[in-house]
């Protein structure tokens, strides 16, 4: 996008679907075809809702992975501080 940044909101996603050459991310080729005049406003709304659901799912998965990692770290730390049991042979 020429070194500029844009907010990835509904307007950006809508524009990227209808006119994908309007803002091309640096390092990427503008290969996505336009969907201007090919999909209804209703279907475009469904696509935007689907994209948002993927973002929510990814955030939920990231939070679950972080929670699992923290739990594992806390468990490892707790085990490391417990006194070692010593068994004597006889």
Beta strands, then each sheet from edge to edge (+ up, - down):
end
